[in-house]
Amino acid sequence: MSGHNEHTSVDKHDHVPSYGKNVMIWLVLVALTALTVTVASINLGDYTFFFAMLIASVKAMLVINIFMHIKYDDLLMKGILVACGFIFTVIFVIYSFDLFNTYTG
């Protein structure tokens, strides 16, 4: 208590988005969800899956950067996130090859 600063750099929140920005991001997420449903109902053949994953990736990046505050975090945390994303992408691609080569529906 004596001489200690109660606000460390971890507690400092200079990057808190405004209420309006949060509402705007939420509306964009709702619009992208509606677009995902629309794309799923249109027969695009093999491209339906690609477009659905593209829209989901954009939504994930918005949530990660804005709501999880990764946009304002240090380089180490961004590097860990990129490494996890890369590993997930590799596993997803391997699974997709298996799925597309064995699915006959």
C-alpha positions as a Markdown table, in Angstrom:
| # | Residue | x | y | z |
|---|---|---|---|---|
| 1 | Met | 0.0 | 0.0 | 0.0 |
| 2 | Ser | 2.7 | 2.5 | 0.9 |
| 3 | Gly | 4.5 | 3.6 | -2.2 |
| 4 | His | 3.0 | 1.0 | -4.5 |
| 5 | Asn | 1.4 | 2.0 | -7.7 |
| 6 | Glu | -2.0 | 0.3 | -7.9 |
| 7 | His | -2.2 | 0.7 | -11.7 |
| 8 | Thr | 0.4 | -1.4 | -13.4 |
| 9 | Ser | 0.9 | -1.7 | -17.2 |
| 10 | Val | -1.3 | -4.8 | -17.2 |
| 11 | Asp | -4.2 | -2.9 | -15.7 |
| 12 | Lys | -3.9 | 0.0 | -18.0 |
| 13 | His | -6.7 | 0.1 | -20.6 |
| 14 | Asp | -6.0 | 2.9 | -23.1 |
| 15 | His | -7.4 | 0.8 | -25.9 |
| 16 | Val | -11.0 | 0.3 | -24.7 |
| 17 | Pro | -13.2 | 0.7 | -27.8 |
| 18 | Ser | -16.1 | 3.0 | -27.6 |
| 19 | Tyr | -19.7 | 1.8 | -27.2 |
| 20 | Gly | -20.4 | 3.0 | -30.8 |
| 21 | Lys | -17.5 | 1.0 | -32.2 |
| 22 | Asn | -18.6 | -2.2 | -30.3 |
| 23 | Val | -22.1 | -1.8 | -31.8 |
| 24 | Met | -20.7 | -1.2 | -35.2 |
| 25 | Ile | -18.6 | -4.4 | -35.0 |
| 26 | Trp | -21.6 | -6.3 | -33.7 |
| 27 | Leu | -23.7 | -5.2 | -36.6 |
| 28 | Val | -20.9 | -6.2 | -39.0 |
| 29 | Leu | -20.8 | -9.7 | -37.3 |
| 30 | Val | -24.6 | -10.0 | -37.7 |
| 31 | Ala | -24.4 | -9.0 | -41.3 |
| 32 | Leu | -21.7 | -11.5 | -42.0 |
| 33 | Thr | -23.7 | -14.2 | -40.2 |
| 34 | Ala | -26.7 | -13.4 | -42.5 |
| 35 | Leu | -24.3 | -13.6 | -45.5 |
| 36 | Thr | -23.1 | -17.0 | -44.3 |
| 37 | Val | -26.6 | -18.3 | -44.2 |
| 38 | Thr | -27.3 | -16.8 | -47.6 |
| 39 | Val | -24.2 | -18.4 | -49.1 |
| 40 | Ala | -25.1 | -21.8 | -47.6 |
| 41 | Ser | -28.5 | -21.7 | -49.2 |
| 42 | Ile | -27.1 | -20.9 | -52.7 |
| 43 | Asn | -25.7 | -23.8 | -54.6 |
| 44 | Leu | -22.2 | -22.8 | -55.4 |
| 45 | Gly | -20.9 | -26.3 | -55.8 |
| 46 | Asp | -17.5 | -26.8 | -54.4 |
| 47 | Tyr | -17.1 | -23.1 | -53.7 |
| 48 | Thr | -19.8 | -23.0 | -51.0 |
| 49 | Phe | -17.4 | -24.4 | -48.4 |
| 50 | Phe | -14.7 | -22.0 | -49.4 |
| 51 | Phe | -16.9 | -18.9 | -49.1 |
| 52 | Ala | -18.4 | -20.1 | -45.8 |
| 53 | Met | -14.8 | -20.5 | -44.4 |
| 54 | Leu | -13.7 | -17.2 | -45.8 |
| 55 | Ile | -16.6 | -15.4 | -44.1 |
| 56 | Ala | -16.0 | -17.3 | -40.8 |
| 57 | Ser | -12.3 | -16.3 | -40.9 |
| 58 | Val | -13.2 | -12.6 | -41.3 |
| 59 | Lys | -15.7 | -12.9 | -38.4 |
| 60 | Ala | -13.0 | -14.6 | -36.3 |
| 61 | Met | -10.5 | -11.9 | -37.0 |
| 62 | Leu | -12.9 | -9.2 | -36.0 |
| 63 | Val | -13.7 | -11.0 | -32.7 |
| 64 | Ile | -10.0 | -11.7 | -31.9 |
| 65 | Asn | -8.7 | -8.2 | -32.8 |
| 66 | Ile | -11.5 | -6.1 | -31.3 |
| 67 | Phe | -13.2 | -8.0 | -28.5 |
| 68 | Met | -10.2 | -9.9 | -27.3 |
| 69 | His | -7.9 | -6.8 | -27.7 |
| 70 | Ile | -5.2 | -8.8 | -29.5 |
| 71 | Lys | -4.9 | -5.8 | -31.8 |
| 72 | Tyr | -3.4 | -3.8 | -29.0 |
| 73 | Asp | -1.3 | -6.6 | -27.4 |
| 74 | Asp | 2.4 | -7.1 | -27.5 |
| 75 | Leu | 4.3 | -9.0 | -30.2 |
| 76 | Leu | 4.7 | -12.2 | -28.2 |
| 77 | Met | 1.0 | -12.7 | -27.9 |
| 78 | Lys | 0.4 | -12.0 | -31.6 |
| 79 | Gly | 3.1 | -14.5 | -32.4 |
| 80 | Ile | 1.5 | -17.2 | -30.3 |
| 81 | Leu | -1.8 | -16.5 | -31.9 |
| 82 | Val | -0.3 | -16.7 | -35.4 |
| 83 | Ala | 1.5 | -20.0 | -34.5 |
| 84 | Cys | -1.8 | -21.5 | -33.2 |
| 85 | Gly | -3.6 | -20.3 | -36.3 |
| 86 | Phe | -1.0 | -21.8 | -38.6 |
| 87 | Ile | -1.2 | -25.2 | -36.8 |
| 88 | Phe | -5.0 | -25.1 | -37.0 |
| 89 | Thr | -4.8 | -24.3 | -40.7 |
| 90 | Val | -2.5 | -27.2 | -41.4 |
| 91 | Ile | -4.7 | -29.6 | -39.5 |
| 92 | Phe | -7.8 | -28.2 | -41.3 |
| 93 | Val | -6.2 | -28.6 | -44.7 |
| 94 | Ile | -5.2 | -32.1 | -44.0 |
| 95 | Tyr | -8.7 | -32.9 | -42.8 |
| 96 | Ser | -10.2 | -31.2 | -45.8 |
| 97 | Phe | -8.2 | -33.4 | -48.2 |
| 98 | Asp | -9.5 | -36.4 | -46.4 |
| 99 | Leu | -13.0 | -35.1 | -46.4 |
| 100 | Phe | -13.1 | -34.2 | -50.1 |
| 101 | Asn | -11.5 | -37.4 | -51.2 |
| 102 | Thr | -13.7 | -39.8 | -49.2 |
| 103 | Tyr | -17.1 | -38.0 | -49.2 |
| 104 | Thr | -19.3 | -39.3 | -52.1 |
| 105 | Gly | -22.6 | -37.6 | -51.1 |
